[in-house]
Amino acid sequence: MQRRQFMQSGAATAAVLLAPGVPSSTAAGGGVAAGALLTRRIPSSGEALPVIGLGTSGPFEVGPDAGARAPLSEVLGAFFAAGATVLDTSPMYSTAEAVLGDLLTPPMQRQAFVATKVWTRGEREGIAQMTRSMALLRRDKVDLMQVHNLLDLDVQWRTLRRWKEEGRVRYIGITHFTVDSHAELARVIEREQPDFVQFNYSASTPEAANRLLPLCADRGVATLVNRAFDDGKLLARLKDRPLPAWAGEIDCGSWAQLLLKFVIAHPAVTCVIPATGKLRNLQDNLAAGRGRLPDARLRQLIIEAVRA
């Protein structure tokens, strides 16, 4: 089934695999209201976030041309209309911060949970970059500031801690995007107790479930998951294959939904942040945040389907 053939969902009446923060209306037998996204709680505060977010690397790296920005405005409008909130960006993503700042309307700004990053060396350079990011995003306060790819971690982390104490950021965290980085991320979690950790996790790279995700659950650290589609490689490989018949057991109508549900089925995943600039793909992604989630048996079947 093609990615564009997203699920036309009504009320799902079967039981949902519950995790901390999932509303009580999704309990077994209670059903899920059409359009309602599952949520998970940030352990350090109890604040609930929808499990499907939006990354900006790639699609939001555009110039001032109105034609290039119009689809992105449409995507943002549908994103917030669905009750989603988490936007992830970075100064590494060329114009993405500026584009977000330009396109987010005042009501969107009030609803948005904005996460960006510091990606430079040196204390003064880090402060200057974060100050510029906040100006581009048109925010007096950023919800989550992350040290991107652990670059100059010790120096930037001191500033992040100070900014959090001063109320300039609400949460602080660290990021990376490779399996090889997981051991170092784990060491930082054990040493620094960040609010958030962002890393890669997918049906083709499930290694985070071995140690990193259990560690985050044990230490009370929220997680953002990147590369759920392995930079699009998984969708490219699977797009012409028929969807397995058992996908219906978890209310999936596309491979994208199946891959995203694999990720959010892990109870230590707070939010997954696939990037897109296309409305139909956004709707497809959001559908993964509704209805039933795979149990251990189905998660293994998803891994086997991806590897076949």
N, C-alpha and C positions, 0 to 999 in steps of 0.2 A: 504494500500500500504506500502511495506517495505521501511525503511529508505534508502536503497541502490538504490531505484528507483527514483533518483533525476531527476529534470526537465531537459530535453534536450531543451534548450531555443534557439530560434532564436530571431528575433527582435520583441519586444512587441509593439503593435501599439495603445493600449488603453491608457487612461489617467492614470497618476500616482498621488497618494496623495502626494503633494509637501510639503516639509519642508525646513527651512533655510539651504542653502548649497547644495541642490539637483541641479545638473547641468541643464542648460536651455534646453538641448537636451531631458530631460525627461518630458517636459511640455505636457499638454494635446494635443493629436494629433501629437506630435513630435516623439513619439516612444522612445525606449531604444536600444542602440547599443548592439549587442550580446556580452556578457562578461563584459559590463560596470557596475560597482558597483555604486549604489547610494551613495552620500556623504552627510555629515552634517558638519556644521562649528562650530569650537570652539568659543564660544561667546567672550572670552577675547582677541582673536587675529584675528579671521576671517579665520584661517587656516582650510582647509577642510580635513576631514577624511572619508574613506570608512566606511559604516555602519556595516560591518561584520569584526570582528577581530578574534584573536586566543588566547585563554587561554592556560596555560601550566601546571596547577595543575593536577597531575595524569599522563597523557600520556608522559610528558617530564621528569618525575622523573625516569630516567633510569641511568644505570651505563655506563662504557666505552665500553661495548660490541658492536662491529660494527653491529651485527645483530639486536640489539635492537634499534640502532640509525638510521639505513638505512631508515626505514619507515618515521621517523621524518624528515630526509633530503628531502625525496620525498614530504612530506606535506608542508614543508617550500618553496620548489621550486615552487609548484603549487600555494601556497598562494600568493607569490609575483608576479608570472606570471599573476595572475588574477587581479593585481592592488591593492590587499589588503596590509595594512601596519601595523595595530595596533597589537602589541604583549604584552600580560600582564603576568607578572611573579611575583615572591616574594622569599625572602630567606626562607620563611615558606615552600616552595615547594621543600624541600630537594635539589636535584641536578639540578633542572630545569634551574636556571640561568647559571650554568656552561655548561649545554648541549646546551642552546641557543648560548652562547658565542662561543662554539666549532663549531656549525653547521652553523651559519650565515656567508655567504661568504662576501667579501668586497662589492660587488654590493648590496647584501641584507641589509647589515648594512647601506648603504647610503639611501636605500628606507624605512627602518623600522622606525616606531614610537614605541619606546620601553618604556614600563611602568613597573616599579617595585615598591617595597615598603620597608619601614622601619618597623621592627617588633621586637622591643626590648624596654627596659627601660633604661633611663639615657642618658645624652647628649653625653658623650664620647662613650658609647656603640653604640648609634645611628649613630654617625659619622663613627665609625669603620665599622659597618655593611654596611652602604651605600657605603663607599669607597671600601669594598670588593665586593659588588654587581656590581659596575661599572667595577672593574677589571675582575670579572668572565664574565661579558657581553661584555668585550673588548670595552668599550665605554668611551671616555673622557667626554661625556655629556649624561645624560639620559633625554629623552623627558619628562617623567612624573614620579615624585617621590610621593608616596602616604603613608600616615600613615595607616598601615594595622590594620583594626578592631579597629581603634581609640586608640590603645595601647599607653599609655603615651603621649597623644595628645599634651598637652601644651608644654612639653619639646621638642618633636620632631618637632612640628610646627615652633618653633623659629629657629631651624636649617634649616628647609626647606625654610623658608622665606629668610634667609641669603644666602643659596646656590642659590636660584633663583636670588637674587640681584647680586651675584658674577658670574652668568652665568654657574654654574655647572649643573643646571637643567633648563629646559625650562618652565615646568608647575608643579604645586604642587596640591595635592588633598588628599582626605580621602576615606576610604573604610569600608564597612561592608557587611554582607551576610544574615542577618535575618530581618524579618519584624519588630521584636521588637526593632531593632536599628534605625528605620526610624525617630523616634521623636528626637533622639539625633543627628543624621545626620543633620536634619533640623535646630536644634539649632546652630550647628557649621557653617552651611551655612550662617545663619543670622548674626553670630558673626564675622566670619573670611573671608568670600567671597573667597573660594578656586576656583582654575581654573576648577577642576574636582571633581566629587563625583561618587564613584562606589558603587552599591547596587544591591540587587536582585529584579527581576521583571519578571513575567511570567504569562501565562494564568491561572495557578493554584494559583499564589500568586500575584494578580494584585494591591495590596494595595498601591504601590508606586504612582499610578496614582491619588490617592485621594489628597495627599498634596505634596509629595516629588518632583515628576516630575513637577507639576505646579510651585513650589517654585524655582526649578532650572531654569525653563524658565524665571521666573520673575526676578531672580537675575543674569542671564547671566552666569550660571555655566554649563559646559559640563558634560555629564554623560556617564559612562561605566556601562553596565548591565551584571551582572553575574547570574548564575543559571537559565538561560532561559528554560532549560529542567528539572528544579528542581532536579539537580544532577542525571539526567538520568531516574528518576522515571516516568516522563511523557511519554517518548519514550517507556519505557518498558510496560507501561499500554496500549498504543495506537497502538503498532506496528502491531498487528494482526487485527485491525479494518480497514474496507475500508475507504478510504479518502472521505470526504463529496463531493458531486457533485459540490457544490458551491466553492470548493477550486480552480477550474479552473478560476473563476472570478478574482482571484488575482495571476494567473500564478504559482500555487503551484502544485508540483508533489509528495510531501511527507509530512508526519506529521512534520518532522524537519523543513521544510520550512515554514509550516503553523505557527508553534510555534515561529519561529524567526521573521516572518513577523508581528505577533501580537505585538512583542516587538518594532520593529523599526517603526511600524506605528505611535507610539506616537511621535509627533514632537519634544519633549524635549529629546528624546533618541539620543545620539550622535553615539554610537557604542555598539554593543553587542559582547561578547567575549566568545563564546562556546569553550571548550577545546576538542581537538581530536588529535589522533596520527595515524588516518587512512585516506588514500587519498580519498576513496569514501565518507566518512562522511564529509571531508572538502569540497569536490565538492558540496555535498548536501547543506551544510551550506551556501556556497558562492552563490548558486542559489537563496537563500532568499533575497540577496541584489540586485536583478535585477527585473524589471517588476513592476507590480501594487501592491499596498499595500491595506490592508483592511480598509474600512471606519468603522464608529461606529457600524453599523448594523452587519457587518461581524466580527468585534472584539468581539461583544457579542455572536455571534454564535460560535466562537472559544472557548470562556470561557465555554459555555454550553456543547460543545462537549467534552471538557476536564473533566467536572464534571459529565458527564453522566455515 
